[in-house]
């Protein structure tokens, strides 16, 4: 197997640069993240990411070094599996919520605290976006950011939006006895991302079955991994589990006879 090492502002940017250099598609290679980018406030600044893009006859096969020559049935040597969830809910901050137009605007104390924090943060980011807060259920809120240039607040693969969400949850729960959960969204990004992951899951499972080998996806957060597991939980000859540690934990889509 051949490979090239490439750097970029983000891991995804480095992968795209490598694919352009190789003249290949994403499904034709395997990506290993060597160094995550060191970011500043909300992902801005810092050192670039470094990835290794491998290609060749074995590009999609992922086998732990210690079990590389063992039969697939030797499951005891596989990494500890993260069981595919059947009905368990994903992290509440990222759980898909009803459409905003189906909910009334919320103006309780929690909503006012959420709005005050986000308006201050957006001012710091020189954004004039509007903040709309909805209560999905008791103790769980959904925030919609509206305005121009929303792509800057979403960021590549939602990284900036996730950072805003994490900061918001931390800020509104700091010093509070009763925890609330806040999901921050813009331009319906969460739903679009979920649909994209479901499409990726189906395509990856098809590839795993075609070549009868395991395929490892790029690092994902807990909610994104949950989407992959759920999308493939009933797929014949396919099992999924997660390997690695945060923030580089990945889903393995494994072929099983």
C-alpha positions as CSV (number, residue, x, y, z in Angstrom):
1,X,0.0,0.0,0.0
2,X,1.3,3.5,-0.9
3,X,0.6,6.7,1.0
4,X,1.3,10.4,1.1
5,X,1.3,12.8,4.2
6,X,-0.5,16.1,3.7
7,X,-1.2,19.0,6.0
8,X,-4.1,21.4,6.1
9,X,-6.0,23.9,8.2
10,X,-8.3,21.0,9.2
11,X,-8.1,17.2,8.7
12,X,-10.8,17.4,6.1
13,X,-9.0,20.1,4.2
14,X,-5.8,18.1,4.3
15,X,-7.7,15.0,2.9
16,X,-9.2,17.1,0.1
17,X,-5.7,18.4,-0.8
18,X,-4.4,14.8,-0.9
19,X,-7.3,13.6,-3.0
20,X,-6.7,16.4,-5.5
21,X,-3.0,15.5,-5.7
22,X,-3.8,11.8,-6.2
23,X,-6.7,12.4,-8.6
24,X,-8.8,9.9,-6.5
25,X,-12.2,9.9,-4.8
26,X,-12.7,9.6,-1.0
27,X,-13.8,6.0,-1.3
28,X,-10.6,5.0,-3.0
29,X,-8.4,5.8,0.0
30,X,-7.9,5.2,3.7
31,X,-7.2,8.2,5.9
32,X,-5.2,8.2,9.1
33,X,-5.0,11.4,11.1
34,X,-1.4,11.9,12.3
35,X,-1.9,15.2,14.0
36,X,-5.1,17.1,14.9
37,X,-5.0,20.8,14.3
38,X,-4.2,22.9,17.4
39,X,-7.0,25.5,17.4
40,X,-7.5,28.7,19.2
41,X,-10.8,30.2,20.3
42,X,-13.7,28.4,18.5
43,X,-11.3,26.7,16.2
44,X,-9.6,29.7,14.9
45,X,-5.8,29.9,14.6
46,X,-3.2,27.3,15.7
47,X,-1.2,24.7,13.8
48,X,-2.4,22.6,10.9
49,X,-3.7,19.1,10.8
50,X,-1.6,16.3,9.3
51,X,-3.1,13.2,7.6
52,X,-1.7,10.1,5.9
53,X,-3.7,9.1,2.9
54,X,-3.1,5.5,1.8
55,X,-4.1,4.0,-1.5
56,X,-3.6,0.7,-3.3
57,X,-5.1,-2.8,-3.4
58,X,-5.7,-2.9,0.4
59,X,-6.9,0.7,0.9
60,X,-10.1,-0.1,2.7
61,X,-9.0,-3.0,4.9
62,X,-8.6,-2.2,8.5
63,X,-7.0,-4.9,10.6
64,X,-5.3,-4.5,14.0
65,X,-1.6,-5.2,13.8
66,X,-1.8,-7.9,16.5
67,X,-4.4,-9.9,14.6
68,X,-3.4,-9.1,11.0
69,X,-2.8,-12.8,10.1
70,X,-5.7,-14.4,12.1
71,X,-9.0,-15.6,10.7
72,X,-11.9,-13.1,10.9
73,X,-13.7,-15.5,13.3
74,X,-11.1,-14.8,16.0
75,X,-13.2,-12.1,17.6
76,X,-11.5,-12.2,20.9
77,X,-8.6,-10.4,19.4
78,X,-10.7,-7.5,18.1
79,X,-10.8,-4.2,19.8
80,X,-13.5,-3.8,22.5
81,X,-16.8,-3.1,20.7
82,X,-19.1,-0.3,21.2
83,X,-22.4,-2.0,20.8
84,X,-24.8,-0.8,18.2
85,X,-27.6,1.0,20.0
86,X,-31.1,-0.3,19.3
87,X,-33.3,2.3,21.0
88,X,-30.9,4.2,23.2
89,X,-31.0,8.0,22.7
90,X,-27.9,9.9,21.6
91,X,-26.4,12.8,23.6
92,X,-29.3,15.2,24.2
93,X,-27.4,18.2,23.1
94,X,-27.4,16.8,19.5
95,X,-30.6,14.9,19.5
96,X,-32.8,16.0,16.5
97,X,-35.6,18.2,17.6
98,X,-39.0,19.1,16.1
99,X,-38.9,21.8,13.4
100,X,-38.7,25.3,14.8
101,X,-41.9,26.4,13.1
102,X,-43.8,23.8,15.1
103,X,-42.7,25.3,18.4
104,X,-43.5,28.6,20.1
105,X,-40.6,30.9,21.0
106,X,-39.6,30.4,24.6
107,X,-39.1,33.4,26.9
108,X,-38.5,31.7,30.3
109,X,-35.5,32.4,32.6
110,X,-33.4,29.7,30.9
111,X,-34.2,31.1,27.5
112,X,-33.2,34.6,28.6
113,X,-29.9,33.3,29.9
114,X,-29.2,31.4,26.7
115,X,-30.0,34.4,24.6
116,X,-27.9,36.8,26.7
117,X,-24.9,34.5,26.5
118,X,-25.2,33.8,22.8
119,X,-25.7,37.5,21.9
120,X,-22.6,38.4,23.7
121,X,-20.6,35.6,22.1
122,X,-21.9,36.5,18.6
123,X,-21.0,40.2,19.2
124,X,-17.4,39.0,20.1
125,X,-17.4,37.1,16.8
126,X,-18.6,40.2,14.9
127,X,-21.8,38.4,13.9
128,X,-25.2,40.1,13.7
129,X,-27.1,36.8,13.7
130,X,-30.4,36.6,15.6
131,X,-31.0,34.1,18.4
132,X,-34.3,32.3,18.7
133,X,-34.8,29.9,21.6
134,X,-37.4,27.1,21.7
135,X,-38.2,24.6,24.5
136,X,-38.4,21.2,23.0
137,X,-39.3,19.6,26.3
138,X,-38.8,20.5,29.9
139,X,-35.1,21.1,30.5
140,X,-34.2,20.8,26.8
141,X,-33.9,23.8,24.5
142,X,-33.2,24.3,20.8
143,X,-31.6,27.4,19.5
144,X,-31.8,28.6,16.0
145,X,-29.2,31.2,14.7
146,X,-30.4,33.2,11.8
147,X,-28.7,35.8,9.6
148,X,-26.1,36.3,6.9
149,X,-22.9,34.4,6.5
150,X,-24.1,31.5,8.6
151,X,-21.4,29.3,7.1
152,X,-18.8,31.0,9.3
153,X,-20.8,30.0,12.4
154,X,-21.3,26.5,11.2
155,X,-17.7,25.8,10.2
156,X,-16.3,22.8,8.4
157,X,-18.3,19.7,9.3
158,X,-20.1,21.8,12.0
159,X,-17.0,22.2,14.1
160,X,-17.6,25.9,15.0
161,X,-21.3,25.3,15.6
162,X,-20.4,22.4,18.0
163,X,-18.0,24.7,19.8
164,X,-20.7,27.4,20.2
165,X,-23.0,24.7,21.5
166,X,-20.5,23.4,24.0
167,X,-19.7,26.9,25.3
168,X,-23.4,27.7,25.6
169,X,-24.2,24.5,27.6
170,X,-21.2,25.2,29.9
171,X,-22.2,28.8,30.4
172,X,-25.9,28.3,31.2
173,X,-25.3,25.4,33.5
174,X,-22.3,26.9,35.4
175,X,-23.4,27.3,39.0
176,X,-26.8,26.0,38.4
177,X,-28.3,23.1,40.5
178,X,-30.5,21.9,37.7
179,X,-28.9,21.1,34.4
180,X,-30.5,22.0,31.1
181,X,-29.5,20.9,27.7
182,X,-29.1,23.2,24.7
183,X,-28.8,22.3,21.0
184,X,-27.6,25.1,18.7
185,X,-28.4,24.9,15.0
186,X,-28.2,27.1,11.9
187,X,-29.7,26.6,8.5
188,X,-31.0,23.2,9.6
189,X,-27.4,21.9,9.6
190,X,-28.0,19.1,12.2
191,X,-30.7,17.4,10.0
192,X,-28.6,17.8,6.8
193,X,-25.6,16.3,8.6
194,X,-27.6,13.4,9.8
195,X,-28.8,12.6,6.3
196,X,-25.3,12.9,5.0
197,X,-24.1,10.4,7.6
198,X,-26.9,8.0,6.8
199,X,-25.9,8.1,3.1
200,X,-22.2,7.5,4.1
201,X,-23.2,4.6,6.3
202,X,-25.1,2.9,3.4
203,X,-22.3,3.5,0.9
204,X,-19.6,2.2,3.4
205,X,-21.7,-1.0,4.2
206,X,-22.0,-1.7,0.5
207,X,-18.3,-1.4,0.1
208,X,-17.6,-3.6,3.1
209,X,-19.9,-6.4,1.7
210,X,-18.5,-6.1,-1.8
211,X,-14.9,-6.5,-0.7
212,X,-15.7,-8.6,2.4
213,X,-13.5,-6.5,4.6
214,X,-13.8,-3.9,7.4
215,X,-13.8,-0.2,6.6
216,X,-12.9,2.4,9.2
217,X,-14.5,5.9,9.0
218,X,-13.0,9.2,10.0
219,X,-13.1,10.4,13.6
220,X,-16.6,11.4,14.7
221,X,-18.2,12.7,17.8
222,X,-20.6,10.5,19.9
223,X,-23.7,11.7,18.2
224,X,-22.4,11.1,14.7
225,X,-21.2,7.6,15.6
226,X,-24.6,6.9,17.0
227,X,-26.2,7.9,13.6
228,X,-23.9,5.4,11.8
229,X,-24.6,2.6,14.3
230,X,-28.3,3.1,14.1
231,X,-28.4,3.4,10.3
232,X,-26.7,0.0,9.9
233,X,-28.1,-1.9,12.9
234,X,-30.4,-4.0,10.7
235,X,-28.1,-4.4,7.7
236,X,-27.3,-8.0,6.8
237,X,-23.7,-9.2,7.1
238,X,-22.7,-5.9,8.7
239,X,-21.6,-5.2,12.3
240,X,-20.4,-1.8,13.6
241,X,-18.2,-0.9,16.6
242,X,-16.0,2.0,17.6
243,X,-12.3,2.1,18.3
244,X,-9.8,4.7,19.6
245,X,-10.2,7.4,22.2
246,X,-11.8,10.8,22.0
247,X,-11.5,13.0,20.0
248,X,-10.2,10.5,17.5
249,X,-12.8,7.7,18.1
250,X,-13.9,6.1,14.9
251,X,-16.6,3.7,13.7
252,X,-15.6,0.4,12.1
253,X,-18.1,-1.0,9.6
254,X,-17.2,-4.7,9.6
255,X,-18.3,-7.4,7.2
256,X,-19.5,-10.6,8.9
257,X,-20.5,-13.8,7.2
